[in-house]
Amino acid sequence: MNTNIEWFKQAKYGMMIHWGLYSLLAGEHNGQSSSYYAEWIQSRLQISNTEYEKLASAFNPVFFDAEKIVNLAKECGMQYLVVTTKHHDGFAMYHSLVDSYNVYDFTPFHRDVIAELAAACQKAGLKFGLYYSQDLDWHDPNGGGYLSNDIESAGTTWDNSWDFPNSNKDFNVCFENKILPQIKEIMSNYGEIATAWFDVPMTLSEQQSQTIYDTVKKLQPNCLINSRLGNGKYDYVSLGDNEVPETKDVNPNEVDYNSIEGFKPSPNGLYETAGTINDSWGFSYHDHNWKSPEQIYQYKQHLNSLGINYLLNIGLDGLGRVPMVAESNLLAAKKLESETLN
């Protein structure tokens, strides 16, 4: 029996963290603003990999404190933490031996932030989860998404069409040489992983989704895998970004297993909505549309009443800090909850 199933049902509330090279740009490059998703800035503004890589030389987040961040999550009543190990830009936020394009080898910071967060979660008694972009990878010439560019994205295209415009891309090469080996790394090197958070399955074949699922289960038997792995291979359902449904309604005859939105049948009755504390997932100078403490509390209560966990995201800034307003509103939401329940 996987004990994480019952834990997930009771967890209710978690913290998600988006953090990467895009955090330095904070939604702005050469006088231009990105879309409301700052983590998509490379695609939105078609920044070449050569130019984007320069950010790594400036990435030295001296105020990053894993224990402080984890303790904030715990103080706010959160039971688990999920952090981006690699987002769509292809830059790994851990020490990868598969690809040197990572925070340890490619920046002056020279620290494995995933290892530090894993240790902090273990110390604080929080479960630890990892986000990994298993399809899109703008740093790899064979990164996914190129079959779906007729669908609107938050950037220019789903794949990197500005550096690699050719039509002979082969996602299998990226999958075998980078994606699958990196998934093996993150599932092997950071202790117990409670949840595996995958995203936007645009190109993955059913067999590739199955291979990832089997690989995770072999290395982390109790790890719960979200539905955005694609092709119906999952343990729990991730609803759409910021999706707060009125009711819990699943029609098994109208399910798109590769859609990142809406209900799907859950084999274990496990559901989660990941939401932003403002509009952007990554840190943005321009995004001041913060959810109030009242909104955070109300969303959490409503989702939990439907049996849906609330995974609330913060974007760390380029120095590794939780934005002041985000911290203040999270703590105020917890205080409001405590006062209401008492």
N, C-alpha and C positions, 0 to 999 in steps of 0.2 A: 504494500500500500504506500503510495506516494504521500507523505505527510505534508508536503507543500500544498496539496489541493485544499485541505482543510484550513491551513494557514492563510492561503490566498483569500478564501471566503471570509475570513475574519479580519483581514488586514485593513480593508476599507480605504486606506489613504497612503499615498507614497509621493516621493519627490523624484522628478526627472530633471536631469541636467544636460543642456546642450552647451558644448564648449569646444572651441577649435580655433584655427587660424582666422576664421571669419569674425571671431570675437574682437580681434584687433581693429578690423575695419568698422565694426559697429554700425553697419548699414550704409556706409558712405565710402566712395572711392573716386578720386580725381574730380571732386565737386559734384558727383552724381549719387543719387540715393538708390538703394536697391528696392525691391518690392517690400511688402510688409514682413516678409520672411527674410531676416538679415543673413541667415545661414545659406541662403540661395544666391548671395551676391555675386559669386564667381560666374554662375550661369546667367544671371539677370543682366550683368554688365559685360559679359563675354571677356572676362579677364583671363589672359593666357596663363597656362601653367608656369611658364617662365617668370611672368610677373607675379603671380600668386605665391610662388615659392619664396619670393623675397620676404614675405611676411614672417617666415620661419626664423630668419636671422634676428627679428625684433621680438620674437615671442619669448618673453622672460617674466612670467607672472609671479613676481616675488611675494605677492600677498596671498597666494593660494595656500589655504590651510584646510586640509581634508577633515580633520577632527572638528574644526569650527563649523564647517558646512553640515557635517553629519549630525552634530549636536543640535544645530538649528532644526534640522528635519525632525529629530527626536522630540525636541521641545514643543514642536508644533503638532505632535501626535501622529506623525508619519511612521509607518512600520517598515518601509523599504525604500531603497534608492536605486534608480536606474540612470546610467550615465552613458553618453555617446563614446564608444571606442573608436569608431570611424564613421564620419558622416559622408554625404554624397561627394564631397571634394576629394575624398580618397586619402586624407591625412589621418594617420592613426594617433590616438592620444595615449598610447602605451608603447612599451619597448618591443617592437616587432622585429623578429629576425627574418621574416618573410620579405619585408620591404623597408628600406631605410628611411622612407618618407614618413617619419614618425617623430613624436615630441621628444623622445630620448636622443635619437641620433641626429636630428635635423635642426635642432634649436639649441640656443645657449642655456636653456633651462635644464636640460639633461636629467630630467626626473620622470619616473613612470607614475603618472597621476592616477591611473587605474589601480595600481598596486597600493597607493596611499589611501585611496577611497575604500578599497576592499578591506584594508587593515582597520580603518576608522569605523567602518560598519560592523565589523566583527567585534571590536572593542565596545561599541555602543549597544550591541544586540539588535541591530537592524539587518534585515535581509538585503542582499546585494544582487542587482540585475544589470545586464549589459545590453546596450543598444548597438547594433551593427548594421550598416547599410549593405545588404547582401546582393544588391542588383546594380544600383547606380554607383559609378566611380569615375569622376571626371578626370582623374589623374592617369587613368589607364586607357590606352587607345582602343581597347576592346570592352570598355565598361558598358553596362547595360542601358536600356532605355531607348535605344535607337529604333526599335520596332513600334514605338508608341508616340512618336512626335506629332501625330495628328491630334493628340489629346493635349489640351492646355496644361502648362506647368507653371510653377512660380518663377521660373527663369526663362531663358531663351528656348532651350530644348531640354528634354530629359537626359540625353547623353551630352558629351562634350563635342558639339558639332563645330565649334569655333577653332579648336586646335586640331581636331581629327575629323575633317569633313568627308572622308571617303565613305563609300557605301559597302565596303567589304569587311565590315567589323564582324568579329566572331566572339560572342560572349563566352563561349566555352573556354577560350584561352584565358580570359580574365578569371573565370570561375575556378579553373584548375590550378592556375599559377598564383593567384592572390586571395580570392575570396574564401575558398574552402580551407586553405592552409592558415589564414588568419583566424577563421572561426575556431579551428583546432587550437590555436595559440591561446585565445582568450578563454576558451573553455577548459584549459589545462593549467593555467598559471596563476589563478587568483582565488583559490579556495572554492568554497561552495557558491555556486551561482544559482540563485532562486528563479530568476526569469531571464529568458532570452528574447530581446525586443528587436524584431526585424521590421523592415519598412519597404513600402512601394514595390511590390513584386511586378515588374514590368516585362521582364525578359526571361525569367527563370522557367525552365521546363518543369513538368511534374516530377520527373526523375531527379532533377537538381534540388527541388524543394525537399523531396524524400531523402536525398543524400544528406542535406544539411540537418534535417530532423533526426535522422539516425545517428549522425556524427555527434550532435549535441547530447543525445540520450546515452550514447556509449561513454562519453566523457563525464557527463553530469546527469545521471539517471533520474534525479528528482527535479531537474530544471523544468520549469513550465515555459512552453514556447508559444508566442503569440500568433494570431491568425494572419498577420502581415508577412509571414514567411511565404505565403502563397500556395495556391493549388490545393487548398483544403487540408494542409498538413499543420496541425496546431493542437495545443492543449487548452488555450483560453482565447477568448474573442477580444480583440482590440476594436472598439468602435471608432468612428471618425474623429478627426482632430476637433477637440472642443465639443463633441457631440453630447448633448444633454437631452435625451428623448423624453417625451411625456410619459410613455408607457413602455413596457418591455414586450415587444411584439416580434416574434420570429415566424416567418413563413418559409418553411424549407423548400417550397416549390419556386421561390423567387430569390434565390441566393446567388450572388456573384462572389465566388470564393477569392477572387483576386481584387475585389474592390476594397478600399481601405475604410469604407463607410458602412454604417448600418449593422443590424443584428445578423448573426449567423448562428446556426445550431452550435451549442457548446457541449462537448462530450462530458465535461465535468461541472457544468453549470457556472462557469467562471467568466466574468466580464469585466472590462476596464475601459474607462475613457481617459485618454491623455489630453491634457489641456494646457494652454499657456496662461501665465499670470498677467501678460499684457496681450499683444498681438503676435509678436515675433517669438520664435523658439530660441534663436540665437540673440545675443545681446545687441541692442540697437540704441544709438543716441537719440533717434527721432521718435521712438515709440514710448509715449507716456500714457498710453491707454491702459493703465493698471486696473486690474480687478480690485474692487474694494474688499475690505474684510467681510462685509455683509454678503457680497456676491460669492466669495470663496466659500463661506460657510453654507450659504443656501445651495450652491451647486453640489457641494459634498453631501449635504443631508439628503437632497433629492436623489442623487445617483445611488447613494448607499441604501436608500429606501427601496430601490429597484434591484438591489443585489449587485451593484456595479461599483467597482473600486474607482477612486479618483486619483489619477497620477498627474500631479500638478508640476509643470515645468518652470524652471528658472534658467535664464541664460547668464552664466558667469561673464564678467567683463574681461578685457584683455589682460588685466592684472590678477585675475583669478578670484575676484570678489563677487559676492552676492550683491546685486543692486540694493541700495539702502531702502528704497520704497518697497521692494519685494519682501525684504526681511521684515520690515515694519508691518506690512499688511498680513503676512503669514502669521506673525505672532498675535496680531490683533484678532484675526479670525479664530485662532485657538482660544483666546481669552473670551471671545463672544460665545463660542461653543460651550466652554466651561460654565459661563454665567447662565446660559440658556438651560443647560442640562441640570444645573443645581437650583 
